[in-house]
Amino acid sequence: MKKTGFVIMAVFLLCAAPLAAQQHSGPKIEVKEIRYNFGKVVQGTQASHVFEIKNAGTEPLVIERVQSS
């Protein structure tokens, strides 16, 4: 009985390994930081920050809408 269970587990792992290694096709967004706290900003001054966005996918990444809070 133990030998049969081992064989079944080995076959399962051998079949599942290629599925886990497959790359996801399409765009894939990578953002280093998703939030930035400006702290206290004096009224009338301008504050800005650059968010680095990278497409780590295999197809073009299209950003259609950005919202600030």
CHARMM internal coordinates of N, CA and C (Angstrom, degrees):
IC EDIT
DIST 1 N 1 CA 1.4465
DIST 1 CA 1 C 1.5304
ANGL 1 N 1 CA 1 C 111.13
DIST 1 C 2 N 1.3357
ANGL 1 CA 1 C 2 N 117.93
DIHE 1 N 1 CA 1 C 2 N -42.71
DIST 2 N 2 CA 1.4528
ANGL 1 C 2 N 2 CA 120.99
DIHE 1 CA 1 C 2 N 2 CA -179.89
DIST 2 CA 2 C 1.5228
ANGL 2 N 2 CA 2 C 110.79
DIHE 1 C 2 N 2 CA 2 C -63.97
DIST 2 C 3 N 1.3201
ANGL 2 CA 2 C 3 N 116.89
DIHE 2 N 2 CA 2 C 3 N -38.85
DIST 3 N 3 CA 1.4637
ANGL 2 C 3 N 3 CA 121.33
DIHE 2 CA 2 C 3 N 3 CA -178.62
DIST 3 CA 3 C 1.5306
ANGL 3 N 3 CA 3 C 110.14
DIHE 2 C 3 N 3 CA 3 C -64.97
DIST 3 C 4 N 1.3278
ANGL 3 CA 3 C 4 N 117.87
DIHE 3 N 3 CA 3 C 4 N -39.80
DIST 4 N 4 CA 1.4642
ANGL 3 C 4 N 4 CA 121.61
DIHE 3 CA 3 C 4 N 4 CA 179.60
DIST 4 CA 4 C 1.5274
ANGL 4 N 4 CA 4 C 110.31
DIHE 3 C 4 N 4 CA 4 C -65.52
DIST 4 C 5 N 1.3102
ANGL 4 CA 4 C 5 N 117.03
DIHE 4 N 4 CA 4 C 5 N -41.76
DIST 5 N 5 CA 1.4596
ANGL 4 C 5 N 5 CA 120.84
DIHE 4 CA 4 C 5 N 5 CA 178.05
DIST 5 CA 5 C 1.5166
ANGL 5 N 5 CA 5 C 111.69
DIHE 4 C 5 N 5 CA 5 C -63.11
DIST 5 C 6 N 1.3223
ANGL 5 CA 5 C 6 N 116.15
DIHE 5 N 5 CA 5 C 6 N -39.10
DIST 6 N 6 CA 1.4611
ANGL 5 C 6 N 6 CA 120.68
DIHE 5 CA 5 C 6 N 6 CA 178.21
DIST 6 CA 6 C 1.5204
ANGL 6 N 6 CA 6 C 110.89
DIHE 5 C 6 N 6 CA 6 C -65.19
DIST 6 C 7 N 1.3166
ANGL 6 CA 6 C 7 N 117.05
DIHE 6 N 6 CA 6 C 7 N -42.27
DIST 7 N 7 CA 1.4669
ANGL 6 C 7 N 7 CA 121.74
DIHE 6 CA 6 C 7 N 7 CA -179.99
DIST 7 CA 7 C 1.5282
ANGL 7 N 7 CA 7 C 110.00
DIHE 6 C 7 N 7 CA 7 C -64.46
DIST 7 C 8 N 1.3188
ANGL 7 CA 7 C 8 N 116.67
DIHE 7 N 7 CA 7 C 8 N -43.34
DIST 8 N 8 CA 1.4699
ANGL 7 C 8 N 8 CA 119.99
DIHE 7 CA 7 C 8 N 8 CA 179.00
DIST 8 CA 8 C 1.5219
ANGL 8 N 8 CA 8 C 110.15
DIHE 7 C 8 N 8 CA 8 C -62.98
DIST 8 C 9 N 1.3208
ANGL 8 CA 8 C 9 N 117.72
DIHE 8 N 8 CA 8 C 9 N -42.89
DIST 9 N 9 CA 1.4585
ANGL 8 C 9 N 9 CA 121.40
DIHE 8 CA 8 C 9 N 9 CA 179.46
DIST 9 CA 9 C 1.5249
ANGL 9 N 9 CA 9 C 110.73
DIHE 8 C 9 N 9 CA 9 C -64.75
DIST 9 C 10 N 1.3229
ANGL 9 CA 9 C 10 N 117.80
DIHE 9 N 9 CA 9 C 10 N -41.42
DIST 10 N 10 CA 1.4610
ANGL 9 C 10 N 10 CA 121.28
DIHE 9 CA 9 C 10 N 10 CA 179.75
DIST 10 CA 10 C 1.5291
ANGL 10 N 10 CA 10 C 111.21
DIHE 9 C 10 N 10 CA 10 C -63.98
DIST 10 C 11 N 1.3280
ANGL 10 CA 10 C 11 N 117.24
DIHE 10 N 10 CA 10 C 11 N -42.53
DIST 11 N 11 CA 1.4652
ANGL 10 C 11 N 11 CA 121.10
DIHE 10 CA 10 C 11 N 11 CA 178.51
DIST 11 CA 11 C 1.5230
ANGL 11 N 11 CA 11 C 109.86
DIHE 10 C 11 N 11 CA 11 C -63.99
DIST 11 C 12 N 1.3234
ANGL 11 CA 11 C 12 N 117.34
DIHE 11 N 11 CA 11 C 12 N -42.46
DIST 12 N 12 CA 1.4609
ANGL 11 C 12 N 12 CA 121.48
DIHE 11 CA 11 C 12 N 12 CA 178.66
DIST 12 CA 12 C 1.5255
ANGL 12 N 12 CA 12 C 110.71
DIHE 11 C 12 N 12 CA 12 C -60.21
DIST 12 C 13 N 1.3284
ANGL 12 CA 12 C 13 N 117.66
DIHE 12 N 12 CA 12 C 13 N -47.12
DIST 13 N 13 CA 1.4630
ANGL 12 C 13 N 13 CA 120.84
DIHE 12 CA 12 C 13 N 13 CA -179.06
DIST 13 CA 13 C 1.5246
ANGL 13 N 13 CA 13 C 112.13
DIHE 12 C 13 N 13 CA 13 C -65.11
DIST 13 C 14 N 1.3144
ANGL 13 CA 13 C 14 N 117.12
DIHE 13 N 13 CA 13 C 14 N -38.16
DIST 14 N 14 CA 1.4606
ANGL 13 C 14 N 14 CA 120.37
DIHE 13 CA 13 C 14 N 14 CA 178.54
DIST 14 CA 14 C 1.5252
ANGL 14 N 14 CA 14 C 111.39
DIHE 13 C 14 N 14 CA 14 C -66.51
DIST 14 C 15 N 1.3111
ANGL 14 CA 14 C 15 N 117.15
DIHE 14 N 14 CA 14 C 15 N -34.80
DIST 15 N 15 CA 1.4630
ANGL 14 C 15 N 15 CA 120.73
DIHE 14 CA 14 C 15 N 15 CA 179.25
DIST 15 CA 15 C 1.5232
ANGL 15 N 15 CA 15 C 111.63
DIHE 14 C 15 N 15 CA 15 C -78.77
DIST 15 C 16 N 1.3071
ANGL 15 CA 15 C 16 N 118.34
DIHE 15 N 15 CA 15 C 16 N -32.06
DIST 16 N 16 CA 1.4598
ANGL 15 C 16 N 16 CA 122.07
DIHE 15 CA 15 C 16 N 16 CA -176.44
DIST 16 CA 16 C 1.5261
ANGL 16 N 16 CA 16 C 112.42
DIHE 15 C 16 N 16 CA 16 C -80.87
DIST 16 C 17 N 1.3177
ANGL 16 CA 16 C 17 N 118.33
DIHE 16 N 16 CA 16 C 17 N -26.53
DIST 17 N 17 CA 1.4639
ANGL 16 C 17 N 17 CA 121.62
DIHE 16 CA 16 C 17 N 17 CA -176.76
DIST 17 CA 17 C 1.5297
ANGL 17 N 17 CA 17 C 112.91
DIHE 16 C 17 N 17 CA 17 C -58.87
DIST 17 C 18 N 1.3318
ANGL 17 CA 17 C 18 N 120.16
DIHE 17 N 17 CA 17 C 18 N -46.62
DIST 18 N 18 CA 1.4715
ANGL 17 C 18 N 18 CA 118.67
DIHE 17 CA 17 C 18 N 18 CA 179.06
DIST 18 CA 18 C 1.5220
ANGL 18 N 18 CA 18 C 112.69
DIHE 17 C 18 N 18 CA 18 C -63.97
DIST 18 C 19 N 1.3117
ANGL 18 CA 18 C 19 N 118.35
DIHE 18 N 18 CA 18 C 19 N -31.51
DIST 19 N 19 CA 1.4641
ANGL 18 C 19 N 19 CA 120.80
DIHE 18 CA 18 C 19 N 19 CA 179.28
DIST 19 CA 19 C 1.5186
ANGL 19 N 19 CA 19 C 110.69
DIHE 18 C 19 N 19 CA 19 C -67.30
DIST 19 C 20 N 1.3048
ANGL 19 CA 19 C 20 N 117.17
DIHE 19 N 19 CA 19 C 20 N -38.46
DIST 20 N 20 CA 1.4587
ANGL 19 C 20 N 20 CA 121.18
DIHE 19 CA 19 C 20 N 20 CA -179.35
DIST 20 CA 20 C 1.5243
ANGL 20 N 20 CA 20 C 111.39
DIHE 19 C 20 N 20 CA 20 C -71.16
DIST 20 C 21 N 1.3180
ANGL 20 CA 20 C 21 N 118.05
DIHE 20 N 20 CA 20 C 21 N -26.70
DIST 21 N 21 CA 1.4550
ANGL 20 C 21 N 21 CA 122.07
DIHE 20 CA 20 C 21 N 21 CA -176.90
DIST 21 CA 21 C 1.5237
ANGL 21 N 21 CA 21 C 113.03
DIHE 20 C 21 N 21 CA 21 C -85.60
DIST 21 C 22 N 1.3228
ANGL 21 CA 21 C 22 N 118.72
DIHE 21 N 21 CA 21 C 22 N -9.90
DIST 22 N 22 CA 1.4573
ANGL 21 C 22 N 22 CA 120.97
DIHE 21 CA 21 C 22 N 22 CA -177.67
DIST 22 CA 22 C 1.5191
ANGL 22 N 22 CA 22 C 110.94
DIHE 21 C 22 N 22 CA 22 C -68.55
DIST 22 C 23 N 1.3302
ANGL 22 CA 22 C 23 N 115.93
DIHE 22 N 22 CA 22 C 23 N 140.11
DIST 23 N 23 CA 1.4583
ANGL 22 C 23 N 23 CA 122.20
DIHE 22 CA 22 C 23 N 23 CA 177.17
DIST 23 CA 23 C 1.5202
ANGL 23 N 23 CA 23 C 109.69
DIHE 22 C 23 N 23 CA 23 C -83.00
DIST 23 C 24 N 1.3143
ANGL 23 CA 23 C 24 N 116.66
DIHE 23 N 23 CA 23 C 24 N 143.71
DIST 24 N 24 CA 1.4507
ANGL 23 C 24 N 24 CA 122.24
DIHE 23 CA 23 C 24 N 24 CA 175.71
DIST 24 CA 24 C 1.5199
ANGL 24 N 24 CA 24 C 107.55
DIHE 23 C 24 N 24 CA 24 C -81.10
DIST 24 C 25 N 1.3247
ANGL 24 CA 24 C 25 N 117.21
DIHE 24 N 24 CA 24 C 25 N 123.62
DIST 25 N 25 CA 1.4585
ANGL 24 C 25 N 25 CA 119.64
DIHE 24 CA 24 C 25 N 25 CA 178.86
DIST 25 CA 25 C 1.5201
ANGL 25 N 25 CA 25 C 109.43
DIHE 24 C 25 N 25 CA 25 C -86.12
DIST 25 C 26 N 1.3120
ANGL 25 CA 25 C 26 N 115.58
DIHE 25 N 25 CA 25 C 26 N 156.59
DIST 26 N 26 CA 1.4548
ANGL 25 C 26 N 26 CA 121.19
DIHE 25 CA 25 C 26 N 26 CA -179.46
DIST 26 CA 26 C 1.5088
ANGL 26 N 26 CA 26 C 110.73
DIHE 25 C 26 N 26 CA 26 C 109.39
DIST 26 C 27 N 1.3318
ANGL 26 CA 26 C 27 N 117.37
DIHE 26 N 26 CA 26 C 27 N -177.84
DIST 27 N 27 CA 1.4627
ANGL 26 C 27 N 27 CA 120.51
DIHE 26 CA 26 C 27 N 27 CA 179.35
DIST 27 CA 27 C 1.5274
ANGL 27 N 27 CA 27 C 111.37
DIHE 26 C 27 N 27 CA 27 C -72.71
DIST 27 C 28 N 1.3235
ANGL 27 CA 27 C 28 N 115.74
DIHE 27 N 27 CA 27 C 28 N 149.32
DIST 28 N 28 CA 1.4715
ANGL 27 C 28 N 28 CA 121.01
DIHE 27 CA 27 C 28 N 28 CA 177.20
DIST 28 CA 28 C 1.5192
ANGL 28 N 28 CA 28 C 107.19
DIHE 27 C 28 N 28 CA 28 C -143.66
DIST 28 C 29 N 1.3127
ANGL 28 CA 28 C 29 N 115.79
DIHE 28 N 28 CA 28 C 29 N 114.33
DIST 29 N 29 CA 1.4621
ANGL 28 C 29 N 29 CA 120.23
DIHE 28 CA 28 C 29 N 29 CA -177.22
DIST 29 CA 29 C 1.5264
ANGL 29 N 29 CA 29 C 110.38
DIHE 28 C 29 N 29 CA 29 C -85.33
DIST 29 C 30 N 1.3266
ANGL 29 CA 29 C 30 N 115.54
DIHE 29 N 29 CA 29 C 30 N 137.23
DIST 30 N 30 CA 1.4593
ANGL 29 C 30 N 30 CA 122.08
DIHE 29 CA 29 C 30 N 30 CA 174.11
DIST 30 CA 30 C 1.5262
ANGL 30 N 30 CA 30 C 107.11
DIHE 29 C 30 N 30 CA 30 C -126.41
DIST 30 C 31 N 1.3173
ANGL 30 CA 30 C 31 N 116.66
DIHE 30 N 30 CA 30 C 31 N 125.13
DIST 31 N 31 CA 1.4517
ANGL 30 C 31 N 31 CA 122.78
DIHE 30 CA 30 C 31 N 31 CA 179.63
DIST 31 CA 31 C 1.5220
ANGL 31 N 31 CA 31 C 107.87
DIHE 30 C 31 N 31 CA 31 C -125.88
DIST 31 C 32 N 1.3356
ANGL 31 CA 31 C 32 N 116.84
DIHE 31 N 31 CA 31 C 32 N 125.90
DIST 32 N 32 CA 1.4632
ANGL 31 C 32 N 32 CA 120.53
DIHE 31 CA 31 C 32 N 32 CA -178.22
DIST 32 CA 32 C 1.5227
ANGL 32 N 32 CA 32 C 112.05
DIHE 31 C 32 N 32 CA 32 C -64.40
DIST 32 C 33 N 1.3261
ANGL 32 CA 32 C 33 N 116.62
DIHE 32 N 32 CA 32 C 33 N -42.38
DIST 33 N 33 CA 1.4628
ANGL 32 C 33 N 33 CA 120.67
DIHE 32 CA 32 C 33 N 33 CA 178.56
DIST 33 CA 33 C 1.5194
ANGL 33 N 33 CA 33 C 108.35
DIHE 32 C 33 N 33 CA 33 C -138.78
DIST 33 C 34 N 1.3232
ANGL 33 CA 33 C 34 N 116.66
DIHE 33 N 33 CA 33 C 34 N 138.46
DIST 34 N 34 CA 1.4638
ANGL 33 C 34 N 34 CA 119.90
DIHE 33 CA 33 C 34 N 34 CA -178.05
DIST 34 CA 34 C 1.5196
ANGL 34 N 34 CA 34 C 112.04
DIHE 33 C 34 N 34 CA 34 C -101.15
DIST 34 C 35 N 1.3235
ANGL 34 CA 34 C 35 N 117.86
DIHE 34 N 34 CA 34 C 35 N -9.74
DIST 35 N 35 CA 1.4633
ANGL 34 C 35 N 35 CA 122.12
DIHE 34 CA 34 C 35 N 35 CA 178.97
DIST 35 CA 35 C 1.5201
ANGL 35 N 35 CA 35 C 109.32
DIHE 34 C 35 N 35 CA 35 C -138.89
DIST 35 C 36 N 1.3135
ANGL 35 CA 35 C 36 N 114.25
DIHE 35 N 35 CA 35 C 36 N 151.77
DIST 36 N 36 CA 1.4594
ANGL 35 C 36 N 36 CA 120.32
DIHE 35 CA 35 C 36 N 36 CA 174.48
DIST 36 CA 36 C 1.5226
ANGL 36 N 36 CA 36 C 107.89
DIHE 35 C 36 N 36 CA 36 C -144.07
DIST 36 C 37 N 1.3079
ANGL 36 CA 36 C 37 N 117.62
DIHE 36 N 36 CA 36 C 37 N 128.40
DIST 37 N 37 CA 1.4556
ANGL 36 C 37 N 37 CA 122.62
DIHE 36 CA 36 C 37 N 37 CA -178.93
DIST 37 CA 37 C 1.5255
ANGL 37 N 37 CA 37 C 108.64
DIHE 36 C 37 N 37 CA 37 C -101.53
DIST 37 C 38 N 1.3282
ANGL 37 CA 37 C 38 N 116.92
DIHE 37 N 37 CA 37 C 38 N 115.74
DIST 38 N 38 CA 1.4565
ANGL 37 C 38 N 38 CA 121.55
DIHE 37 CA 37 C 38 N 38 CA 178.96
DIST 38 CA 38 C 1.5150
ANGL 38 N 38 CA 38 C 111.87
DIHE 37 C 38 N 38 CA 38 C -76.31
DIST 38 C 39 N 1.3069
ANGL 38 CA 38 C 39 N 117.72
DIHE 38 N 38 CA 38 C 39 N -14.08
DIST 39 N 39 CA 1.4529
ANGL 38 C 39 N 39 CA 120.01
DIHE 38 CA 38 C 39 N 39 CA -175.59
DIST 39 CA 39 C 1.5199
ANGL 39 N 39 CA 39 C 109.43
DIHE 38 C 39 N 39 CA 39 C 73.20
DIST 39 C 40 N 1.3127
ANGL 39 CA 39 C 40 N 117.66
DIHE 39 N 39 CA 39 C 40 N -146.67
DIST 40 N 40 CA 1.4620
ANGL 39 C 40 N 40 CA 121.34
DIHE 39 CA 39 C 40 N 40 CA 178.69
DIST 40 CA 40 C 1.5293
ANGL 40 N 40 CA 40 C 108.96
DIHE 39 C 40 N 40 CA 40 C -85.86
DIST 40 C 41 N 1.3282
ANGL 40 CA 40 C 41 N 115.59
DIHE 40 N 40 CA 40 C 41 N 127.48
DIST 41 N 41 CA 1.4602
ANGL 40 C 41 N 41 CA 121.61
DIHE 40 CA 40 C 41 N 41 CA 178.11
DIST 41 CA 41 C 1.5277
ANGL 41 N 41 CA 41 C 107.85
DIHE 40 C 41 N 41 CA 41 C -116.35
DIST 41 C 42 N 1.2944
ANGL 41 CA 41 C 42 N 115.79
DIHE 41 N 41 CA 41 C 42 N 128.06
DIST 42 N 42 CA 1.4615
ANGL 41 C 42 N 42 CA 121.03
DIHE 41 CA 41 C 42 N 42 CA -179.52
DIST 42 CA 42 C 1.5202
ANGL 42 N 42 CA 42 C 108.60
DIHE 41 C 42 N 42 CA 42 C -69.33
DIST 42 C 43 N 1.3245
ANGL 42 CA 42 C 43 N 115.64
DIHE 42 N 42 CA 42 C 43 N 133.98
DIST 43 N 43 CA 1.4575
ANGL 42 C 43 N 43 CA 121.05
DIHE 42 CA 42 C 43 N 43 CA -179.37
DIST 43 CA 43 C 1.5263
ANGL 43 N 43 CA 43 C 110.00
DIHE 42 C 43 N 43 CA 43 C -57.98
DIST 43 C 44 N 1.3313
ANGL 43 CA 43 C 44 N 115.37
DIHE 43 N 43 CA 43 C 44 N 134.80
DIST 44 N 44 CA 1.4587
ANGL 43 C 44 N 44 CA 121.28
DIHE 43 CA 43 C 44 N 44 CA 179.04
DIST 44 CA 44 C 1.5131
ANGL 44 N 44 CA 44 C 113.44
DIHE 43 C 44 N 44 CA 44 C 95.21
DIST 44 C 45 N 1.3264
ANGL 44 CA 44 C 45 N 117.73
DIHE 44 N 44 CA 44 C 45 N -11.39
DIST 45 N 45 CA 1.4632
ANGL 44 C 45 N 45 CA 119.84
DIHE 44 CA 44 C 45 N 45 CA 176.49
DIST 45 CA 45 C 1.5170
ANGL 45 N 45 CA 45 C 109.34
DIHE 44 C 45 N 45 CA 45 C -95.20
DIST 45 C 46 N 1.3103
ANGL 45 CA 45 C 46 N 115.03
DIHE 45 N 45 CA 45 C 46 N 158.26
DIST 46 N 46 CA 1.4674
ANGL 45 C 46 N 46 CA 120.05
DIHE 45 CA 45 C 46 N 46 CA -179.42
DIST 46 CA 46 C 1.5259
ANGL 46 N 46 CA 46 C 108.92
DIHE 45 C 46 N 46 CA 46 C -103.19
DIST 46 C 47 N 1.3176
ANGL 46 CA 46 C 47 N 115.64
DIHE 46 N 46 CA 46 C 47 N 133.83
DIST 47 N 47 CA 1.4636
ANGL 46 C 47 N 47 CA 120.96
DIHE 46 CA 46 C 47 N 47 CA 177.62
DIST 47 CA 47 C 1.5241
ANGL 47 N 47 CA 47 C 108.16
DIHE 46 C 47 N 47 CA 47 C -121.70
DIST 47 C 48 N 1.3171
ANGL 47 CA 47 C 48 N 116.03
DIHE 47 N 47 CA 47 C 48 N 140.17
DIST 48 N 48 CA 1.4706
ANGL 47 C 48 N 48 CA 119.21
DIHE 47 CA 47 C 48 N 48 CA 178.28
DIST 48 CA 48 C 1.5200
ANGL 48 N 48 CA 48 C 109.98
DIHE 47 C 48 N 48 CA 48 C -145.01
DIST 48 C 49 N 1.3118
ANGL 48 CA 48 C 49 N 114.98
DIHE 48 N 48 CA 48 C 49 N 160.83
DIST 49 N 49 CA 1.4594
ANGL 48 C 49 N 49 CA 122.19
DIHE 48 CA 48 C 49 N 49 CA 178.96
DIST 49 CA 49 C 1.5154
ANGL 49 N 49 CA 49 C 107.90
DIHE 48 C 49 N 49 CA 49 C -152.96
DIST 49 C 50 N 1.3146
ANGL 49 CA 49 C 50 N 117.49
DIHE 49 N 49 CA 49 C 50 N 142.50
DIST 50 N 50 CA 1.4575
ANGL 49 C 50 N 50 CA 122.39
DIHE 49 CA 49 C 50 N 50 CA 179.48
DIST 50 CA 50 C 1.5266
ANGL 50 N 50 CA 50 C 108.82
DIHE 49 C 50 N 50 CA 50 C -103.78
DIST 50 C 51 N 1.3221
ANGL 50 CA 50 C 51 N 116.09
DIHE 50 N 50 CA 50 C 51 N 123.21
DIST 51 N 51 CA 1.4561
ANGL 50 C 51 N 51 CA 121.70
DIHE 50 CA 50 C 51 N 51 CA 173.90
DIST 51 CA 51 C 1.5235
ANGL 51 N 51 CA 51 C 107.80
DIHE 50 C 51 N 51 CA 51 C -96.69
DIST 51 C 52 N 1.3240
ANGL 51 CA 51 C 52 N 117.25
DIHE 51 N 51 CA 51 C 52 N 125.59
DIST 52 N 52 CA 1.4562
ANGL 51 C 52 N 52 CA 121.35
DIHE 51 CA 51 C 52 N 52 CA 179.48
DIST 52 CA 52 C 1.5285
ANGL 52 N 52 CA 52 C 108.96
DIHE 51 C 52 N 52 CA 52 C -87.02
DIST 52 C 53 N 1.3225
ANGL 52 CA 52 C 53 N 115.30
DIHE 52 N 52 CA 52 C 53 N 122.39
DIST 53 N 53 CA 1.4590
ANGL 52 C 53 N 53 CA 122.14
DIHE 52 CA 52 C 53 N 53 CA -179.23
DIST 53 CA 53 C 1.5209
ANGL 53 N 53 CA 53 C 107.73
DIHE 52 C 53 N 53 CA 53 C -120.28
DIST 53 C 54 N 1.3286
ANGL 53 CA 53 C 54 N 116.09
DIHE 53 N 53 CA 53 C 54 N 133.37
DIST 54 N 54 CA 1.4622
ANGL 53 C 54 N 54 CA 120.97
DIHE 53 CA 53 C 54 N 54 CA -178.11
DIST 54 CA 54 C 1.5236
ANGL 54 N 54 CA 54 C 109.57
DIHE 53 C 54 N 54 CA 54 C -128.98
DIST 54 C 55 N 1.3103
ANGL 54 CA 54 C 55 N 116.10
DIHE 54 N 54 CA 54 C 55 N 139.85
DIST 55 N 55 CA 1.4540
ANGL 54 C 55 N 55 CA 121.17
DIHE 54 CA 54 C 55 N 55 CA 173.35
DIST 55 CA 55 C 1.5222
ANGL 55 N 55 CA 55 C 107.63
DIHE 54 C 55 N 55 CA 55 C -94.25
DIST 55 C 56 N 1.3231
ANGL 55 CA 55 C 56 N 116.75
DIHE 55 N 55 CA 55 C 56 N 108.00
DIST 56 N 56 CA 1.4586
ANGL 55 C 56 N 56 CA 121.60
DIHE 55 CA 55 C 56 N 56 CA 179.86
DIST 56 CA 56 C 1.5240
ANGL 56 N 56 CA 56 C 110.86
DIHE 55 C 56 N 56 CA 56 C -97.82
DIST 56 C 57 N 1.3260
ANGL 56 CA 56 C 57 N 117.19
DIHE 56 N 56 CA 56 C 57 N 11.19
DIST 57 N 57 CA 1.4543
ANGL 56 C 57 N 57 CA 121.48
DIHE 56 CA 56 C 57 N 57 CA -177.57
DIST 57 CA 57 C 1.5093
ANGL 57 N 57 CA 57 C 112.82
DIHE 56 C 57 N 57 CA 57 C -93.87
DIST 57 C 58 N 1.3171
ANGL 57 CA 57 C 58 N 114.31
DIHE 57 N 57 CA 57 C 58 N -170.96
DIST 58 N 58 CA 1.4605
ANGL 57 C 58 N 58 CA 121.61
DIHE 57 CA 57 C 58 N 58 CA -176.34
DIST 58 CA 58 C 1.5226
ANGL 58 N 58 CA 58 C 112.65
DIHE 57 C 58 N 58 CA 58 C -103.54
DIST 58 C 59 N 1.3245
ANGL 58 CA 58 C 59 N 117.71
DIHE 58 N 58 CA 58 C 59 N -5.59
DIST 59 N 59 CA 1.4614
ANGL 58 C 59 N 59 CA 121.92
DIHE 58 CA 58 C 59 N 59 CA 179.64
DIST 59 CA 59 C 1.5236
ANGL 59 N 59 CA 59 C 108.74
DIHE 58 C 59 N 59 CA 59 C -129.91
DIST 59 C 60 N 1.3439
ANGL 59 CA 59 C 60 N 117.97
DIHE 59 N 59 CA 59 C 60 N 162.59
DIST 60 N 60 CA 1.4634
ANGL 59 C 60 N 60 CA 120.76
DIHE 59 CA 59 C 60 N 60 CA -178.60
DIST 60 CA 60 C 1.5334
ANGL 60 N 60 CA 60 C 112.65
DIHE 59 C 60 N 60 CA 60 C -58.59
DIST 60 C 61 N 1.3161
ANGL 60 CA 60 C 61 N 115.04
DIHE 60 N 60 CA 60 C 61 N 141.19
DIST 61 N 61 CA 1.4599
ANGL 60 C 61 N 61 CA 122.23
DIHE 60 CA 60 C 61 N 61 CA 177.06
DIST 61 CA 61 C 1.5230
ANGL 61 N 61 CA 61 C 108.05
DIHE 60 C 61 N 61 CA 61 C -100.49
DIST 61 C 62 N 1.3134
ANGL 61 CA 61 C 62 N 117.13
DIHE 61 N 61 CA 61 C 62 N 123.34
DIST 62 N 62 CA 1.4604
ANGL 61 C 62 N 62 CA 122.08
DIHE 61 CA 61 C 62 N 62 CA -179.89
DIST 62 CA 62 C 1.5241
ANGL 62 N 62 CA 62 C 108.45
DIHE 61 C 62 N 62 CA 62 C -113.04
DIST 62 C 63 N 1.3337
ANGL 62 CA 62 C 63 N 116.40
DIHE 62 N 62 CA 62 C 63 N 121.25
DIST 63 N 63 CA 1.4599
ANGL 62 C 63 N 63 CA 121.87
DIHE 62 CA 62 C 63 N 63 CA 176.92
DIST 63 CA 63 C 1.5151
ANGL 63 N 63 CA 63 C 106.31
DIHE 62 C 63 N 63 CA 63 C -101.32
DIST 63 C 64 N 1.3221
ANGL 63 CA 63 C 64 N 115.93
DIHE 63 N 63 CA 63 C 64 N 112.00
DIST 64 N 64 CA 1.4582
ANGL 63 C 64 N 64 CA 120.66
DIHE 63 CA 63 C 64 N 64 CA -173.68
DIST 64 CA 64 C 1.5270
ANGL 64 N 64 CA 64 C 113.56
DIHE 63 C 64 N 64 CA 64 C -94.12
DIST 64 C 65 N 1.3267
ANGL 64 CA 64 C 65 N 117.53
DIHE 64 N 64 CA 64 C 65 N -26.67
DIST 65 N 65 CA 1.4595
ANGL 64 C 65 N 65 CA 119.38
DIHE 64 CA 64 C 65 N 65 CA -176.34
DIST 65 CA 65 C 1.5298
ANGL 65 N 65 CA 65 C 109.52
DIHE 64 C 65 N 65 CA 65 C -151.37
DIST 65 C 66 N 1.3118
ANGL 65 CA 65 C 66 N 116.02
DIHE 65 N 65 CA 65 C 66 N 138.37
DIST 66 N 66 CA 1.4600
ANGL 65 C 66 N 66 CA 122.35
DIHE 65 CA 65 C 66 N 66 CA 177.21
DIST 66 CA 66 C 1.5180
ANGL 66 N 66 CA 66 C 107.07
DIHE 65 C 66 N 66 CA 66 C -125.81
DIST 66 C 67 N 1.3284
ANGL 66 CA 66 C 67 N 116.76
DIHE 66 N 66 CA 66 C 67 N 136.45
DIST 67 N 67 CA 1.4624
ANGL 66 C 67 N 67 CA 122.07
DIHE 66 CA 66 C 67 N 67 CA 179.07
DIST 67 CA 67 C 1.5136
ANGL 67 N 67 CA 67 C 109.74
DIHE 66 C 67 N 67 CA 67 C -123.59
DIST 67 C 68 N 1.2942
ANGL 67 CA 67 C 68 N 116.20
DIHE 67 N 67 CA 67 C 68 N 138.31
DIST 68 N 68 CA 1.4648
ANGL 67 C 68 N 68 CA 120.11
DIHE 67 CA 67 C 68 N 68 CA 173.53
DIST 68 CA 68 C 1.5261
ANGL 68 N 68 CA 68 C 108.33
DIHE 67 C 68 N 68 CA 68 C -106.60
DIST 68 C 69 N 1.2952
ANGL 68 CA 68 C 69 N 115.37
DIHE 68 N 68 CA 68 C 69 N 161.15
DIST 69 N 69 CA 1.4746
ANGL 68 C 69 N 69 CA 118.74
DIHE 68 CA 68 C 69 N 69 CA 179.45
DIST 69 CA 69 C 1.5071
ANGL 69 N 69 CA 69 C 110.22
DIHE 68 C 69 N 69 CA 69 C -118.42
END
COOR INIT
IC SEED 1 N 1 CA 1 C
IC BUILD
